[in-house]
């Protein structure tokens, strides 16, 4: 009985699966490395390689800065932000809402303040 190489049918045992998996990974690696090598060779032939490298370096630095900003610093606590906002408004001479009466400008007895 002859075995077929049709990938839709079941593969023999676990050993054969491992060999086929390794062969597929090796083929993928060779193809990827070959494509990368071709791209690098094309880049080295360019006359503006130094400028291209400098631009890539700047892009990587900017990317690194963004990543650090995104993951390294925690946002300030919500209540801390509110407290700083209230302190800033009081320093400007107002409390932002016109007092406890909601900005209507009336005293305790209802008279205009």
C-alpha positions in Angstrom: 0.0 0.0 0.0 1.5 3.3 -1.1 1.2 6.5 1.0 0.1 9.7 -0.5 1.5 13.1 0.1 -1.9 14.8 0.2 -1.9 17.2 3.2 -5.7 16.9 3.6 -5.5 13.3 4.7 -4.2 12.2 8.1 -0.4 12.0 8.6 1.2 8.8 9.9 2.4 8.9 13.4 3.7 11.7 15.7 7.2 11.2 14.4 6.2 11.8 10.9 4.2 14.9 11.9 7.3 16.3 13.8 9.5 15.7 10.7 6.9 17.4 8.4 6.5 20.3 10.8 10.3 20.8 11.1 10.6 20.7 7.3 7.9 23.3 6.9 9.5 25.6 9.5 12.9 25.2 7.8 11.4 26.1 4.4 9.6 29.1 5.9 12.9 30.3 7.6 14.9 29.9 4.3 12.3 31.8 2.4 12.1 34.6 5.0 15.9 34.9 5.3 16.3 34.9 1.5 13.8 37.7 1.1 15.4 39.7 3.9 18.8 39.2 2.3 17.5 40.4 -1.0 16.0 43.5 0.6 19.3 44.3 2.5 21.3 43.9 -0.7 19.0 46.3 -2.5 19.3 48.8 0.4 23.1 48.6 0.3 23.1 49.5 -3.4 21.3 52.8 -2.8 23.2 56.0 -2.8 21.3 57.5 0.1 22.0 54.6 2.6 23.4 56.9 5.3 20.3 59.2 5.2 18.1 56.1 5.2 19.9 54.7 8.2 19.7 58.0 10.1 15.9 58.2 9.4 15.5 54.7 10.6 17.4 55.5 13.8 15.2 58.6 14.4 12.1 56.5 13.9 13.3 53.8 16.3 14.1 56.5 18.9 10.6 58.0 18.6 9.0 54.6 18.8 11.0 53.8 21.9 10.0 57.1 23.5 6.3 56.4 22.7 6.6 52.8 24.1 8.2 54.1 27.3 5.6 56.8 27.7 2.8 54.2 27.2 4.0 51.5 29.5 6.4 53.2 32.1 4.3 55.9 33.5 1.0 55.3 35.3 -1.7 57.9 34.8 -2.4 60.1 37.9 -5.1 59.1 40.3 -8.5 60.5 39.4 -9.1 62.2 42.8 -5.6 63.7 42.7 -6.4 65.3 39.3 -9.7 66.7 40.7 -7.9 68.0 43.8 -5.3 69.8 41.7 -8.1 71.3 39.6 -9.9 72.7 42.6 -6.6 74.1 44.1 -5.9 75.8 40.7 -9.4 77.3 40.6 -9.2 78.6 44.2 -5.8 80.2 43.4 -7.4 82.0 40.5 -10.0 83.5 42.9 -13.0 81.4 42.0 -14.2 77.9 43.0 -15.5 77.1 39.5 -19.1 76.7 40.5 -19.9 80.1 42.0 -20.0 78.9 45.6 -22.2 76.3 47.3 -25.4 77.8 45.9 -24.5 76.6 42.3 -23.5 80.1 41.0 -26.7 81.9 41.7 -25.0 84.5 43.8 -27.5 84.4 46.7 -26.6 84.3 50.4 -28.2 82.1 53.1 -31.3 84.3 53.4 -31.9 84.5 49.7 -30.5 88.1 49.2 -28.2 88.8 46.4 -24.6 88.7 47.6 
